[in-house]
Amino acid sequence: MSNPKSTERVILRMRRIIPAPREAVFKAWTDPDLIRKWWCGPGCAVNSDLRSGGAYGWSHKDKDGSSNGVFGTYLEIDSPRKLVFTFNWEGDDGPGTTATVEFFDAGGKTEIVLTHDITENANACEEGWGGCLDRMEQIFAQTV
């Protein structure tokens, strides 16, 4: 996936209702085994040092054999309410961007509000996060 850069700052905000309690949904964002299921599936490499200042990285091989991934640092962890982290594309040595995921109780379900302050291709980022959230919603819908 190509990640063209621009200097335009865009605030991407997405909301999704996940059919599971927020503790379970928060865990899906922080447990490497669960991240693999909704972020990129089998063959995904995930590491996570879940603490403020800890590093994370998620990557996988594309069909053409190229590596595609993201990495960053956890800035704030308020389980099960909020997760804030820096976000860098693999191979990018810039300062990265910031993503915030908030988890709200919605009567036994969870409303996720994802806010990502980006300067890269907003359409590709929105498509990527949308696909991830779709997979997360499907995974939890199957377990209900």
Salt bridges, closest charged atoms under 4 A:
ASP33 OD1 - ARG36 NH1 2.77
ASP49 OD2 - ARG51 NE 2.94
ASP62 OD1 - HIS60 ND1 3.59
GLU76 OE1 - LYS82 NZ 3.90
ASP78 OD1 - ARG81 NE 3.96
ASP92 OD2 - LYS5 NZ 2.84
GLU111 OE2 - ARG15 NH1 3.08
ASP117 OD1 - ARG9 NE 2.79
GLU120 OE1 - LYS5 NZ 3.18
ASP134 OD1 - ARG16 NH1 2.48
GLU137 OE1 - ARG16 NH1 3.48
